Amino acid sequence: MPKGVTVDVRNAYDSHAARGAGSKNVTVDTKGTGGWYDITVSAPGTTWVRGFAGHLEDGKPSVSDPQLGG
């Protein structure tokens, strides 16, 4: 991505979103979802979109993905 592009970061599990340009850290709280995350990063006004979804493993028993009704 070129310098100075603004991106949106959205979490499918809650209504939190972040927008920024340059270097910015975004923290996703997975405590309420049993370690599951589903993040979409996009550049408004373009077709550029990337998705990141999965589960943070910690070696302990876990729950099914809440988005699947688990």
C-alpha positions as CSV (number, residue, x, y, z in Angstrom):
1,M,0.0,0.0,0.0
2,P,1.3,3.5,-0.7
3,K,2.2,5.8,2.1
4,G,-0.5,7.9,3.6
5,V,-3.4,5.6,2.7
6,T,-6.1,5.5,5.3
7,V,-7.4,2.0,6.3
8,D,-10.4,0.8,8.3
9,V,-10.1,-2.1,10.7
10,R,-13.3,-3.9,11.6
11,N,-14.0,-6.7,14.0
12,A,-17.0,-9.0,13.1
13,Y,-17.5,-10.0,16.7
14,D,-18.3,-6.5,18.0
15,S,-19.0,-3.0,16.8
16,H,-15.5,-1.6,17.4
17,A,-13.7,-0.2,14.4
18,A,-10.5,1.8,13.9
19,R,-9.4,4.1,11.2
20,G,-6.0,5.5,10.6
21,A,-3.1,6.3,8.4
22,G,0.5,5.7,8.9
23,S,1.6,3.4,11.7
24,K,-1.0,2.4,14.3
25,N,-1.5,-0.5,16.6
26,V,-4.9,-2.0,16.9
27,T,-5.7,-4.3,19.8
28,V,-8.5,-6.9,19.4
29,D,-10.0,-8.3,22.6
30,T,-10.8,-11.9,22.2
31,K,-11.7,-12.7,25.8
32,G,-15.5,-12.5,25.1
33,T,-15.2,-14.8,22.0
34,G,-13.2,-17.6,23.5
35,G,-10.1,-16.6,21.6
36,W,-11.8,-16.3,18.1
37,Y,-11.2,-13.3,15.9
38,D,-12.5,-12.1,12.5
39,I,-10.9,-8.9,11.3
40,T,-11.4,-7.1,8.0
41,V,-8.9,-4.4,6.9
42,S,-9.9,-2.2,4.0
43,A,-8.8,1.0,2.2
44,P,-11.9,3.2,1.8
45,G,-12.5,4.3,-1.8
46,T,-10.6,1.3,-3.2
47,T,-11.2,-2.3,-3.8
48,W,-8.4,-3.4,-1.4
49,V,-9.6,-5.6,1.4
50,R,-7.9,-8.3,3.5
51,G,-9.5,-10.6,6.0
52,F,-8.0,-12.4,9.0
53,A,-9.9,-14.9,11.0
54,G,-9.0,-17.7,13.3
55,H,-8.5,-18.8,16.9
56,L,-5.7,-17.9,19.4
57,E,-4.5,-21.2,20.8
58,D,-3.4,-21.5,24.4
59,G,-3.3,-25.3,24.9
60,K,-6.5,-25.2,27.0
61,P,-9.9,-26.6,26.0
62,S,-11.8,-24.1,24.0
63,V,-15.3,-23.3,22.6
64,S,-16.6,-23.4,19.0
65,D,-16.6,-20.2,16.9
66,P,-19.4,-18.0,18.3
67,Q,-20.3,-16.9,14.8
68,L,-21.3,-20.5,14.0
69,G,-23.8,-20.6,16.9
70,G,-21.4,-22.4,19.2
